[in-house]
Amino acid sequence: MSFAASADPTRPARAVATAAQQQEASSIQLHLIRWQGADSLAMIDGSLLKAGDTIHGYVLESIQPDHVVLARAGEQLQLFLFQKMTHNDE
């Protein structure tokens, strides 16, 4: 996954992840998102976290219904609860 700047000149540039960062990011797993009133929690690699907490050097920026956003040094990482799947019937 590369975080190169998009063609939109008004969009802020993002850092390009190194191969080591990409490998580390692919090993981080989102297990659960829990909503309790206005508060939300996410279980990432067995740790229960809230927005603002850190894990593996990333800050948990936000928790959404189906994914979380982690940030570190200008790099953003989205972890989804479910993989998107497609099925082609022949």
N, C-alpha and C positions, 0 to 999 in steps of 0.2 A: 504494500500500500504506500503510495507516494503522496506527499502533501505539498506538491509544487503549487506555485501561485496560479490562479485561474486567469483566464483572458480578461476578466473584468478589472480595469485599472483602479477602480475605487475600492476593491476588496483588499483587506490587509493580507500581506504575504505570510505564508506559513512555512515553518522549517521543513526541510526534507529529512525524513527519518533515515538513519543509517541502517545497514543490514542487521546489526546487533539490536538496535531499538525495535526493528520490525519483528525480529524473532522473539524478543522479550514480550512485546505487545501481543503477539499471536498466542502466547502461552497463558496470558491473563484470562480468567474465565469469570463471567457473570453468571451466578447461580440463581439469584432470586431478587425480585423487587417487591417491597412491602410498603403499602400505603396505610397509614394510621391517622385518620383525620387529615390535617394539613401537613403532617410530617411524613417523610418517606425515608426508607432505608434500602440499601442494596447489599447483598452478600457477594463479595468478590473474593475469589480464592479462599473461601472459608471465613473471611472476616466480615462482620456486620458493620457497615459504614453509613454515615450521613453526609450530605453535601458539605464540603470543606475539609473532610478527612483526607488523609494521604495513604497511599498504598503503592509499593514498589517505586517510590519517587514521584508518583502522579498525584495530583489533587483531584478529588471527585468534585467536578464543577456542577453537574446537574444530574438529577434522576428523573427520567421520563417513564411513561407507562411501559414501554417495551425496550428501552435502552438507557445506558448511562453515558456521560461524557467525562473523560479524564483528560487532564492537561498537565504538561510538563515542558518548561523551556520553550514556549511558543508552539508546541506540538499538541494537537488534539487527537484523542483516540475515542472512538465510539464502540461500546460493547453492547451487543444485542442479546436479548433473552433467547430468541429463536433464530435459527438460520433460515434464510429465504430459500424455498425449494420450488422447483418447477417440475412439471410432469408433461412429457410429450407423448400423446397417444398417436399411434400409427394406424 
